[in-house]
């Protein structure tokens, strides 16, 4: 094994703290679970976690370093991520402001019960994009992964192995979050509470997007 047991436990502790810290990923899983059920929350988590392998690959190839050192490219990525988060927030806010009993929310007119595959494809895409367009994730992988890679071993394989550990932890936690959302729905929350939660989630997305754009 390339990584020592001591380094491995240190890495696990670091990514566990990162995974459990509430952020965009957690909000997106909660939002999509409330929109389409546990399956859509789990698919969103799958999309988010698949993005980790892409970040790990870019880190191993040195592209993340090149991206960060190229000011215009990093700025473009930052603004793309900010705009995407703001767009997600606006869609959630529109759902919160939709009239009671109007059926589907304005951001999902085609997401009917007979088209679950379409909704899950959208959830997966949202998960992947939210992860790939997050410059903080690229910075994290660029700064953290090299510290746990043995120069004598294959960097690419080690990066994928570490990303795989992160994948397993993140999937377990985010699916648990989705299950908690489903549990809360079974408590039969009123329509007003559901809309308030959508509005709160949307407000957070917009605020995070604006903060990211201004950093």
C-alpha positions as CSV (number, residue, x, y, z in Angstrom):
1,X,0.0,0.0,0.0
2,X,1.4,3.4,-1.0
3,X,-0.1,5.4,1.9
4,X,0.9,4.8,5.5
5,X,-1.8,4.0,8.1
6,X,-1.0,7.2,9.9
7,X,-1.5,9.4,6.8
8,X,-4.6,7.5,5.9
9,X,-6.3,8.1,9.2
10,X,-5.3,11.8,9.0
11,X,-6.8,12.0,5.5
12,X,-10.0,10.3,6.7
13,X,-10.3,12.7,9.5
14,X,-9.9,15.7,7.2
15,X,-12.4,14.6,4.6
16,X,-14.9,13.5,7.3
17,X,-14.9,17.1,8.7
18,X,-15.2,18.5,5.1
19,X,-18.1,16.2,4.3
20,X,-20.0,16.9,7.5
21,X,-19.7,20.6,7.2
22,X,-22.9,22.0,5.8
23,X,-22.5,23.6,2.4
24,X,-23.8,23.7,-1.1
25,X,-23.7,20.0,-1.5
26,X,-25.9,19.4,1.6
27,X,-28.4,22.1,0.5
28,X,-28.7,20.7,-3.0
29,X,-29.3,17.2,-1.7
30,X,-32.0,18.5,0.7
31,X,-33.6,20.6,-2.0
32,X,-33.8,17.8,-4.6
33,X,-34.9,15.2,-2.0
34,X,-37.8,17.5,-1.1
35,X,-38.6,17.9,-4.8
36,X,-38.5,14.3,-6.0
37,X,-38.0,12.0,-3.1
38,X,-35.1,9.9,-1.7
39,X,-34.1,8.6,-5.1
40,X,-33.5,12.0,-6.5
41,X,-31.5,13.0,-3.4
42,X,-29.4,9.9,-3.8
43,X,-28.9,10.6,-7.5
44,X,-27.9,14.2,-6.7
45,X,-25.3,12.9,-4.2
46,X,-24.0,10.4,-6.8
47,X,-23.5,13.3,-9.3
48,X,-21.7,15.4,-6.6
49,X,-19.5,12.5,-5.7
50,X,-18.7,11.6,-9.3
51,X,-17.3,15.1,-9.6
52,X,-14.7,14.3,-6.9
53,X,-13.0,11.8,-9.3
54,X,-12.8,14.5,-11.9
55,X,-11.2,16.9,-9.4
56,X,-8.8,14.1,-8.3
57,X,-7.8,13.4,-11.9
58,X,-7.2,17.1,-12.6
59,X,-5.1,17.4,-9.5
60,X,-3.0,14.4,-10.4
61,X,-2.4,15.8,-13.9
62,X,-1.5,19.2,-12.5
63,X,-4.3,21.0,-14.3
64,X,-5.7,22.4,-11.0
65,X,-2.4,24.1,-10.3
66,X,-2.4,25.5,-13.8
67,X,-6.0,26.7,-13.4
68,X,-5.3,28.5,-10.1
69,X,-2.1,30.1,-11.5
70,X,-4.0,31.4,-14.6
71,X,-6.0,34.3,-13.1
72,X,-8.5,34.7,-16.0
73,X,-9.4,30.9,-16.0
74,X,-9.9,30.8,-12.3
75,X,-12.0,33.9,-12.4
76,X,-14.1,32.4,-15.2
77,X,-14.6,29.2,-13.2
78,X,-15.6,31.2,-10.1
79,X,-18.2,33.3,-11.9
80,X,-19.6,30.2,-13.6
81,X,-20.0,28.6,-10.2
82,X,-21.5,31.7,-8.7
83,X,-24.0,32.2,-11.6
84,X,-25.1,28.5,-11.3
85,X,-25.7,28.7,-7.6
86,X,-27.7,31.9,-8.0
87,X,-29.8,30.2,-10.8
88,X,-30.5,27.3,-8.5
89,X,-31.5,29.7,-5.8
90,X,-33.9,31.6,-8.0
91,X,-35.5,28.3,-9.1
92,X,-36.1,27.4,-5.4
93,X,-37.4,30.8,-4.6
94,X,-39.9,30.6,-7.5
95,X,-41.0,27.2,-6.2
96,X,-41.5,28.8,-2.7
97,X,-43.6,31.6,-4.3
98,X,-45.7,29.3,-6.5
99,X,-49.4,29.4,-5.7
100,X,-50.7,26.6,-3.4
101,X,-52.4,23.9,-5.4
102,X,-50.9,25.1,-8.7
103,X,-49.4,21.6,-9.3
104,X,-45.8,21.5,-10.2
105,X,-43.4,24.3,-9.4
106,X,-42.4,26.7,-12.2
107,X,-38.9,25.3,-12.4
108,X,-40.1,21.8,-13.1
109,X,-43.1,21.8,-15.5
110,X,-42.1,18.6,-17.2
111,X,-41.3,16.6,-14.0
112,X,-44.4,14.6,-13.8
113,X,-44.9,11.3,-12.0
114,X,-44.7,9.3,-15.2
115,X,-41.2,10.7,-16.0
116,X,-39.1,9.9,-13.0
117,X,-36.0,9.2,-15.2
118,X,-36.1,12.7,-16.5
119,X,-36.1,14.2,-13.0
120,X,-33.3,12.0,-11.8
121,X,-31.2,12.9,-14.8
122,X,-31.7,16.5,-14.0
123,X,-30.8,15.8,-10.3
124,X,-27.6,14.0,-11.4
125,X,-26.6,16.8,-13.7
126,X,-27.2,19.4,-11.0
127,X,-25.0,17.5,-8.6
128,X,-22.1,17.1,-11.1
129,X,-22.3,20.8,-12.1
130,X,-22.4,22.1,-8.6
131,X,-19.3,20.1,-7.7
132,X,-17.3,20.9,-10.9
133,X,-18.1,24.6,-10.8
134,X,-17.0,25.0,-7.2
135,X,-13.5,26.5,-7.3
136,X,-13.2,25.7,-3.6
137,X,-13.3,22.0,-4.3
138,X,-10.6,22.3,-6.9
139,X,-8.4,24.3,-4.4
140,X,-9.1,21.7,-1.7
141,X,-8.0,18.8,-3.9
142,X,-5.0,20.7,-5.1
143,X,-3.8,21.5,-1.6
144,X,-4.8,18.3,0.2
145,X,-4.3,15.4,-2.0
146,X,-0.6,16.0,-2.8
147,X,0.2,15.8,0.9
148,X,-1.0,12.2,1.0
149,X,0.6,10.9,-2.2
150,X,3.8,9.0,-2.2
151,X,6.1,10.4,-4.9
152,X,7.5,6.9,-5.4
153,X,4.1,5.5,-6.4
154,X,1.7,6.2,-9.2
155,X,0.2,9.6,-8.5
156,X,-2.9,9.0,-10.6
157,X,-3.9,5.7,-8.9
158,X,-3.3,7.2,-5.5
159,X,-5.4,10.2,-6.3
160,X,-8.3,8.0,-7.5
161,X,-8.0,5.9,-4.3
162,X,-8.2,8.9,-2.0
163,X,-11.1,10.3,-4.1
164,X,-12.8,6.9,-3.7
165,X,-12.6,7.1,0.1
166,X,-14.1,10.6,-0.1
167,X,-16.8,9.2,-2.5
168,X,-17.9,6.6,0.0
169,X,-18.0,8.9,3.0
170,X,-19.9,11.7,1.1
171,X,-22.4,9.2,-0.4
172,X,-23.2,7.7,3.0
173,X,-23.6,11.1,4.7
174,X,-25.7,12.7,1.9
175,X,-27.9,9.7,1.6
176,X,-28.4,10.0,5.4
177,X,-29.4,13.6,4.9
178,X,-31.8,12.6,2.2
179,X,-33.4,10.0,4.5
180,X,-33.8,12.7,7.2
181,X,-35.6,14.9,4.8
182,X,-37.9,12.1,3.8
183,X,-38.5,11.4,7.5
184,X,-39.5,15.1,8.0
185,X,-41.9,14.9,5.1
186,X,-43.6,11.9,6.7
187,X,-44.4,14.1,9.6
188,X,-46.8,15.8,7.2
189,X,-45.4,19.3,7.2
190,X,-47.9,21.9,6.1
191,X,-47.6,23.5,2.7
192,X,-46.6,26.8,4.3
193,X,-43.6,25.1,6.0
194,X,-42.5,23.4,2.8
195,X,-42.6,26.6,0.9
196,X,-40.7,28.4,3.7
197,X,-38.0,25.7,3.5
198,X,-37.8,26.1,-0.3
199,X,-37.5,29.8,0.2
200,X,-34.8,29.4,2.8
201,X,-32.8,27.0,0.6
202,X,-33.1,29.3,-2.3
203,X,-32.0,32.3,-0.3
204,X,-28.9,30.4,0.9
205,X,-28.0,29.4,-2.7
206,X,-28.3,33.0,-3.9
207,X,-26.3,34.3,-0.9
208,X,-23.6,31.7,-1.4
209,X,-23.4,32.5,-5.1
210,X,-23.1,36.2,-4.5
211,X,-20.5,35.7,-1.9
212,X,-18.5,33.4,-4.2
213,X,-18.7,36.0,-7.0
214,X,-17.5,38.8,-4.8
215,X,-14.6,36.9,-3.2
